[in-house]
Amino acid sequence: MANYYQILGVNQTASVQEIKQAYRRLVKIYHPDKNPDRPEAIQRMVLINEAYNVIKDPVRRAQYDSLISLNTQPGSQQTYTTEAREPSREIPHYRCEQCGRQNSTLRLSIFLSVISYLVLTQKQAHAHVLCSSCRIKHSLLSNAKVWLLGWWGFPWGPIYSIEALFKNLKGGEQPIDNNVALLSLLAYDLYTQNLYEECYKALKASYKLRPDKETKEYMDQIEGLVPPSSRQFPNSMFSANPVLYNVPFLGALAVVSILLLFPSIWQKGNSGYSQYSQPQQYSQPQPIVDIRSSVEAFFGGYQYFADSMKLAQGLNKSSDVQGDWNKIRASLTNCKESLSKCDTTLMNRIYPGWGDMLSQKFIPAIDHYMVGIKQNPELSSIQKGDAIIVEVGMWWKNNVDALTDKLHRDYGFEFK
């Protein structure tokens, strides 16, 4: 196997930027346009392009690195004889990187991670030798990180995140060449430890990935040492399949994310529960005639109040002060009588705070005015009414447009 790092002239730990710089430097030297009389330059350029296309891609690079490691291990050309168990021979001992377990479920898996920073998205690949249980845990953890950190970059964040989620969903990408080499070395190691059953299962998994005559011969050699009941893989689809764990896990993450991003959904749900838990208040829709009577009573009372205020402002120039005082008293009386016909609970349902403003501010202000102008004007009561009516005016100024729009849109009221 060609060493792509040597071809590019970089270390195995070189960064992506260092690899790009080395590739550009070699292109300037070996490009065929600059070497028309050197056929070897074309062959060299083919190798450079091949090496660069593998090393620049995170997934292919992780796969290549692990394959180099497996192919350079002692014992890659195993022989299942008694000499293989001699302690003087160096044997690679592959174990799960997470729990340290050594069995036939070990696989080399490549997991993707995606991290986004608004306009910058970084995709990386990480190769791990893991047992079946730890592959499930690692796939869940990898997908959780992608879900939390991968979406936020534009435009590549969502694209890379979807790719990573689907690959991690299956327990990572498991390249055939790498796992055939791993299972071959693992079977050799298990055989030297007299773990014939696990050795047979590792050879069988390798043969399933890539059937070949040599592996079949080794299986036949070991088969006599393994009980017949152990030659079949156990029916453990649910316990060993990461997809069956990732699908509900990602579904739960999606629901939680939606609820966090759009809190109005569960807030509406809570308010809806509160409404249905008290059916006596909202068991039937309010008849439109009740709505119309309350709205008309409110605006009728408001008009009486406006008339009284207009008369009060002209008292200084009035030729009949006592008569105007009587008119003010009559207008306020009519105002109070009209406002008293309003259903404040209904008004709050039509427009939040409308009924509260009427019962807690507007009507108390009218009461203060009526006390202040009964016989002899009482300034203290009138001043209290003035203070409250200022608050009513502020509320009205801030809400009148939205209120009248709602009354027109939902109930057909017309306003001039």
N, C-alpha and C positions, 0 to 999 in steps of 0.2 A: 504493500500500500504506500502510495506517495505521501511524503510528509509535506502537507500544504504550508505549514508554518516555515519550514526551511525554504520552500520555493519562494515565499514572499519575503523571507529574510527577517522574520519577527519572532518574538517569544510566544509561547503558548498562552501567556497571560496578557498579551497585548490588547490594548483598548481598540474600539472600533475606529477611532480617529487615527491611531497609529497604523492600523491595517490599511486604511484608505490612503494615507500618505505613502506607505511602502508600495502600494499598487500603482499609484500615479508615477512614482519614481521609476518603477520597472517598465511601465508603459513607454515612458520617454526613451528608455534605452533599447527595448526590444521590439518596438512597434514595426511591423513589416514595411511601412512607408519609409522608415528611416534606415532599413536594412534590406534593400532590394536584392543584394547579391549574397545574402546569408540565409539559406533555407532553414538552418537550425534556429534562427530567430523566430520563424513562424511556429515551429514546434514548441519553443520555449514560451511564446506568447499564449499558445493554447493551454499549457499547464498553468500559467499565471492566471488566466481568466477562470480556469476550472477551480483553482485554489481560492481565488477571491470570491467567486460566487458561493462557495461553501462557507467560508469563514465569515463573510459579512452578514450572513443570516443567523440570528440567534439560535433558532431551532436546529438547523443543519450543523451549526458549529458544535452545539452541545452533543448532538448525535455522533459527530466525527471524533470529538475529544474522548467520549466514552469508548468508542470502537478502537481507538489507538490504545487506550489503557487495557482493554480486554485482549487485544491481539498481541500485546507485548508481555503478557503474564506467562510465567513458567507453567507448563502443564497444558498449554493450549492444544498440543498434540498428545492427548491422553491415550493410554493403553490399559485396559481393564484386566491386569494380571496381578499376580502376587507381588511382583516387584514394585507395583505402583504404591504399595503400602509401606515401602521402606521409609523410615523416618529421615534418612539422609537427603531425600529428594524434597526440594522446596515446592510447596503447594500453595496456591492463592486461596485465602479464606474469605469468601464473600459472605457478609452478613447484612441484615437490614440496618440501614443507617440510623433508624429511629429507635427500634427496640432491641437490636442486637440478635434477633432470631435468625437461625439458619435453617431453611427448609426449601422445598421445591416450588414455593409460591413466589420466590424472589424474582423480581423483574426490574430491568432498568427503565425508568419512566422519566419523560421530559415534561415538566410543568412550565406553563407560561405565566409570567407576571406582567401587569400593565400598570404604570403609574403616570398620571396626567397632571400637568401644571398649566391649565387654561389653554395656551396655544402650543405647548410642548408635551408630547407623549412619548414615553420610553417603554419599549417592549423587551423583555429579557426571557431567556430560557434557562432552566435549572434542571440538571440531570441528577437523579437519585436512584440508588438501589434500595428497593423497599419490598416488604412482604405484603400480602394481600390486605391485612388489616390496616397497616400504616399507609398504604396507597389510598384507602378510603379517607382516612383522616387528613392526609396531605392534600387530596383533591378538594375536600371541603374547605380547608384553610386557604388554599390558593384561590379558590373561587370567591371566598369571602373578601380577600384582599383586592381582587380584581373588581368586585362589585362596589367596594367602598372607594377605591382610589383610581379606577381606570376610566370612568365615563367622562370625566370633566374636561378633557382636552378636545379642542376642535381643530381639524375634522377627524383626526385619526383615533381619538379616544374611544368612541363607541365602536368603531370598526375593529380595532385590535381587541377590545374587551369582549365582543361577541365571539371572535375567533378563540380567545383564551378560555372563555367559559365552556365552549363546546369541547375543546381538547382536554381541559382539566376534568370535565364532566365524566369522561370515560376512564379516569385514573391516569391521565397524562398520555402523551404519545409514546408508544412502545415500539421503537424501530426493530424490525425483524432481524437484521444482521447483528445488531448489538445483543439482542436477547438470545439468539442462537449461540453466540460465543459465550455469553454469561452462563447459560444453562449447561453448556458443555463443560466449562470449568467447574461449575457448581456440582454437577454430577460426579466429576472426577474426585473432587474434595470429599463428597459424601461417601463415595465408594471406599476411599482410604480410611474412613472412620467406621466402616462396617454398617453404615446406615443404608442398607440396600433398598428398602422400600422408598425412601425419599430420593435416592439415586435413580431408581426406575421412573419415578414420577417426573423428575427433572429431564431425563432423556425423552420420555414420552411427550412432554411439553415442547421440547426442542424439535422433535420429529413432527409434531403438529404444525409448528411454525414453518419448518422447511424439511420436507421428507427427503432423506438421502440414505443410501445403502449403508454407509459406515455407522450412522446412528442406529439404524435398525439392527445391525449386527451386535452392537453393544447392548441394546435392549434384550436381544435374545440371550446374550451371555448372562445378564443379571436376572432374567425372568425366573430361572430356576431357584434363585435365592429369595424370591419374594412370594409370600402366600397369595393364592389366587384371589382371595377377597380383597387384597390391597392393590390389585393391578388396575382397578377401575377408579376413575376420579370420583370423589364423593359428590353427592348432589347438594352443593352449597352455593347455588346461584345467588341467592339473596344476600348471604353473608359476605360474598366476595365481589359483588358487582357494584362499583361506585355509583353507577347511574341511578340505581334505586335509592340511594341516599341523597344524591345531589339534586334530583328533581324536586322533592318536597322542600329541601333546604333552600334552594334558589327561589322556589315559590314563596316561602316564608319571608325571605329577604325582600322580594318584590313587594309583598303586602306591607311590610314594615316601612319600606322606603316611600311608598305611595302615601301612607298615613302621615309620615313625617314631612313630606314635601307639600302635602295638601291637607293640613289639619282640619279644614272645614268639613271634610268627609266624616271624620269620627265625631266632630263637634255637633254636626247635624244629626248624626246617629244618636248622640246622647240626648240632644234636645227632643228628638222624636220619641225616644224612650220615655222621657219625662212627660210628654204630651199623652202618650198612650197609657201611662201609668195613672193618669188622672182623667178618666173618660167623662166624668161628670162636668168638666169645664169645657171640653171641646167635642162632645159627643155628636153634635149636629152643627152644620154650617149655619151662620147667622143669616136670617132673611134679609134680602136687599132693602126691604122697607124700613127695617130698624137702622140700617146703615144710613140710609137717606135722611131719616128723621133726625139722627144725631148730628150729621154733617150740616143739615139745614139749621138746626137749633144753634150749633156753634157759630156759624157765620152770621146768623141773625143776631145773636148776642154780641158778636164782635162789632157789627154795624151799629147797634145801640150804643156800645161803649165809645166808638169813634165819634158818634154824634155828640155824646156828652162831653168828650174832650174838646171838641170844636167849640161848643158853647162856653166851656170853662175858659178857654183861651181868649174869648171875646168879651169877658165880663168887664174889663177895664174900660171898654169903649161902649158898653151897652147903655141904652137909655131906659131900660127896664130891668134893673139888676134882679129884683125880687122875682120877676117873671121868668128870667133866665135860670135862676136857682131852681125854681119849680120844674122847669123843663129838664134840667140836669138830673134832679132827683127822679123824675119819671123815666128818663132814659136809662139810668142805672138800675132802677127797679125792673124795667123790661129786660135789661141785659141779664140781670141775675136770674130772672124767671126763665128766660130762654136757655141760658147755660145750664140750669138745673135739670133740663130735660135730656141732656147729653148722657150717653152711656160711656163712662170713662174706660171701662174694661174693653168694650168694643173698639173705642178709639185707639187704645194701646195696641190692639191686634192689627188694626188698619195701618198704623204708623207708630213705631215704638217711641214712647215718651210723650205722645200727644195728650193722652188722657191724664197722665201724671202732671203735665204742665197745667192743664185746666183745673184739676182738683187741688193741687198743692200751691199754685201760684196765681192764676188768673182770678178764680172765684174769691180767694182770700183778699186779693187786692181790691176787688169790687166791694167786699164787706167793709174794708177799712174806709173806702171812699163814702159809702152810705152812712157809716157812723159819723164821719167828719162833717157831713153837710145836712144833717137832720134838721136842726133849727138854726143854731148859730154855728158857723164854720169852725170846726175843731182842727187846728193846723197839725197837731201831732198825729192824728189818725190819717189825715190827708197825706202827710209826709211818709208815713209807713206804706200807704198805698202806692205812692210815687216810687219808693225804693223797690217794691216788689214788681211793679209794672215795667221797670227798666229791665229786669231779668226776663220778663215775659217778652218784651220787645226784642231782646237779643236772641232768644230761642226762636222767635217767629222769623226774624231776619235770616237766621242760619238754615231754617228748615222749610220755609214757605214754598220754595220752588219744588223741592222734592216731594213735599206733601201734596201739593196741588197736581203735580204730574201723576202721582200714584192714583189720586182720586179720579183723575180724568182717564187714565189708562185702564184701571181695573174696574171702575164702577160707573164710568160714563158721565161724570160731572163736567160741566162746562163753566169756565171762569173767564171773565172779561179782563 
